[in-house]
Amino acid sequence: MWALGLLVACVETPPEKDKVPVDPAEVWTADQRYLLELEPSQRPYVAGDDVALVVVVSDGDAVIEDALVRVRPWMPEHGHGVSGEPTVETVEPGTIEARWTFPMPGRWELTLKVDGVDGKDSAVVAYEVDWRPRLARGTAHGVGRCVLCGLHESLAHAPGGV
């Protein structure tokens, strides 16, 4: 029984939907170790486009030059991420650029995991990814079902319909 308690204690609990900041310019990590300045490559993000997020890591005063950052896009309503890992490159010390493609529109959360001089910490931010009309015709996402999770994808997800 103690093993089950240990397992439950190790599971990462996702933040509640209404507590995840949407499209913030900056966010503190959960334990307030790092301030992350965020600059998306486009606003809004669009499904099917190659997108990027530039992240500058600081302690609130100075850039932390040797911080490592991992980015994990996740669609909570469908229970899946993007195919493949986002590529992460150092732009300059303390600044990274992550690149990936959102396969479908809707609410996406990005978990940003930081490993720096003050230890490991993470933050979660959300983005509403827009619909591109060409997706409804099946050129990038397909019509009918989500190609990643198999859930029915209604065209009602598209703002203004199709």
CORFENQUI-V398470 format. One record per pair of residues at least 24 apart in sequence whose C-alpha atoms are under 8 Angstrom apart, sorted by the first residue. I is the first residue (numbers start at 0). J is the second residue. D is the distance in whole Angstrom. If there is no record, write none. Layout:
BEGIN
i=[I;I]
j=[J;J]
d=[D;D]
END
This chain:
BEGIN
i=[14;19;19;19;20;20;20;21;21;21;21;22;22;22;23;26;27;28;28;28;29;29;29;30;30;32;32;32;33;33;33;33;33;34;34;43;43;43;43;44;44;44;44;45;45;45;45;45;45;46;46;46;46;46;46;46;46;46;46;47;47;47;47;47;47;47;47;48;48;49;49;49;49;50;50;50;50;51;51;51;51;52;52;52;53;53;53;53;54;54;54;55;55;55;56;56;57;62;63;63;63;63;64;64;64;65;65;65;65;66;66;66;66;66;67;67;67;68;68;68;68;68;69;69;69;69;70;70;70;70;70;71;71;71;72;72;72;72;73;73;73;73;74;74;74;74;75;75;75;76;77;77;78;79;79;81;82;101;102;102;103;103;103;103;104;104;104;104;104;105;105;105;129;129;130;130;130;131;132;132;135]
j=[123;123;124;125;123;124;125;124;125;126;127;124;125;126;124;122;122;120;121;122;120;121;122;120;121;58;117;120;57;58;59;113;120;58;59;126;127;128;129;126;127;128;129;101;104;128;129;130;131;100;101;102;103;104;128;129;130;131;134;100;101;102;103;131;134;139;140;100;101;98;99;100;101;98;99;100;101;96;97;98;99;96;97;98;94;95;96;97;94;95;96;93;94;95;93;94;93;93;92;93;115;116;92;93;94;92;93;115;116;93;113;114;115;116;113;114;115;95;111;112;113;114;110;111;112;113;97;109;110;111;112;109;110;111;107;108;109;110;107;108;109;110;105;106;107;108;106;107;108;106;148;150;148;147;148;147;147;128;139;140;128;130;140;145;128;129;130;156;157;129;130;156;157;158;156;157;158;157;157;161;161]
d=[8;6;6;6;8;5;6;6;5;6;8;7;6;5;7;7;7;6;5;4;7;6;6;6;8;7;6;7;6;5;7;8;8;6;6;8;7;6;7;8;7;5;6;7;7;5;5;6;6;7;5;6;5;5;6;6;6;6;8;6;6;5;7;8;8;6;8;6;7;7;6;5;8;6;6;6;8;6;5;4;7;6;5;7;7;6;4;7;6;5;6;6;4;7;5;6;7;6;8;5;7;8;4;4;8;6;6;6;8;6;7;6;4;7;6;5;6;7;7;6;5;7;8;6;5;7;7;6;6;5;7;5;5;7;7;6;4;7;6;5;6;8;8;6;5;6;8;7;7;8;7;7;7;7;7;8;8;8;8;6;8;7;6;8;5;5;5;7;8;7;8;7;8;8;8;5;7;8;8;7;7]
END
